[in-house]
Amino acid sequence: MTSGENGVLVSVEVDAGTVRRGDQIMLGGQVFIVLDMAAMRGGARRLQFASGESLTMLRTTVLWAARRVDPRLKRRRLPGPPA
């Protein structure tokens, strides 16, 4: 692992509102790494991949991605039922 790759990969469900730079999305058996994004009308996003290709995600498009997270960082938790 190089210095820029800290953390572990976890699977996350992403849509146009939750996709992040660095997410690894598999399409047609090939992995694409999100390099940049641009907002479009109607809640869509145009994803620019490290390979130079692009993909437009509509607001309702749902994909699975691998995301690198640092397990040592505390994440916000949604309030659960009272104990």
N, C-alpha and C positions, 0 to 999 in steps of 0.2 A: 504494500500500500504506500503510495506517495504521500507527501505532506499535505496535499490539497484534497485528499480523499479520507478525511477523518470520519468515523462513525460506521454504522452498519446500514445495509440496504433493507428496506421494508417495502412491502407491497401496499399501495394506496390506490383508492378509487379517485379519479380526478375528472373534473368537468371544466368548462371554460372559466369558471370562477375560482377554481382551486389549483389549477396546474401552476407549477413553479419552474423557474429556470433551474436547469440541472436535472430535472426529472428524466428518467429513461423510459420511453414509451415503446412498446413492441407492436409493430404493425406488419402484418404479413410475414411474420417470422424474423423480421429484422429490427434491431434495436436502434432507436433514434433518440439522441440527447437534445433536450430543449435548450437552445442557446439564447433566444430572445423571443419576445412576444409583442404583439400590437393589438390593442383593443379595436373592435369593429362594432358597427351598429347592431342593435338587437341582442347585445350581450355575447356576441361571438368573439373569438380571439384567433389571430393568425399566429401560428407557432413557427418559428424559424429554427431549424435543426442544425447541429454542428456539421452535418454532411452537405449543407447548402440547400436542402430541400425544405419545403414549407407545407403546412397543413392548416386548414381552417377548421377550428372546432366551433360548432354551433353551440348555443346556450344549452341545448338538450343532449349534446354528445357526451357519453360517459365512457372512459377508457381506464385501464389499469396501468399503473406506472410503478417503477422502482424508484424510491426516494432515499437518499442518504441522510440519516439522522444520527445525532449524537445521543446515545442512551444516558449519558451523564447529565444532560440538561433537563431541568424540570419543564414539563409541558403543562399548560393550563388544562385542567379537567373540568368537564361540565358538571354542574351541581347534580348530585344524585339524590335518591330518596333519603329522607331524614333517618338517622340511625336510631 
